Amino acid sequence: MQLDPESGTEGALVTHVSPGGPAASAGIRSGDVIVAVAGASMTGKANAAREVTGALRKAVPDKPVKIRVVRGGKAQELSVVPRPF
């Protein structure tokens, strides 16, 4: 999954989702805006994309992480299972 480094304070804009990857398996799509990771808000941050990346790197591999996205103006909660690095 790639995020727009220029995402504003409304969350991190997803620009690309790798087919078959954890984000794709969770249902994340290009154009989604990630607004929370594991219950922590990503809105109001100066660099939301960096905050999301940092939060996901702290995630335990193979343990589901709740991610809240906004798609088409509606919030959805998805569960991503990070892979080991």
SVG drawing of the C-alpha trace seen along z (x, -y; Angstrom):
<svg xmlns="http://www.w3.org/2000/svg" viewBox="-21 -20 33 34">
<polyline fill="none" stroke="black" stroke-width="0.4" points="0.0,0.0 1.3,-3.4 0.1,-6.7 0.2,-10.2 3.0,-11.9 1.2,-15.2 -1.9,-14.0 -3.5,-16.7 -4.8,-16.7 -7.9,-14.8 -6.1,-11.5 -3.7,-9.6 -4.8,-9.1 -4.2,-5.7 -2.7,-6.0 -1.9,-2.4 -2.8,1.0 -0.6,4.0 -2.8,6.9 -2.7,9.9 -1.1,7.8 -2.5,7.4 -4.2,4.1 -5.9,5.6 -7.0,8.6 -8.6,6.3 -10.5,4.4 -8.5,1.2 -8.7,-0.6 -7.0,-3.4 -8.7,-6.6 -9.5,-5.5 -8.5,-7.9 -7.1,-6.3 -8.4,-8.1 -7.5,-5.7 -5.1,-2.8 -5.7,-0.5 -8.0,-3.0 -5.5,-5.9 -6.8,-8.9 -4.7,-9.9 -6.6,-13.1 -5.3,-16.5 -1.7,-15.3 0.7,-17.4 1.9,-14.4 -0.9,-11.8 0.8,-9.4 3.9,-9.2 1.8,-8.7 -0.1,-5.8 3.2,-4.2 4.7,-4.5 1.6,-2.9 1.6,0.0 5.3,0.7 4.6,1.1 1.9,3.7 2.5,7.3 2.9,9.5 -0.1,11.9 -2.2,10.1 -5.2,8.2 -5.1,4.4 -8.3,2.3 -8.1,-0.5 -10.8,-3.0 -11.1,-4.5 -13.4,-7.0 -14.6,-6.0 -17.1,-8.0 -17.8,-10.1 -18.7,-7.1 -16.5,-5.6 -15.7,-1.9 -13.7,0.2 -11.4,2.9 -9.1,5.5 -5.6,5.7 -3.3,8.6 0.3,7.4 2.9,9.8 6.3,10.3 9.1,8.1"/>
</svg>
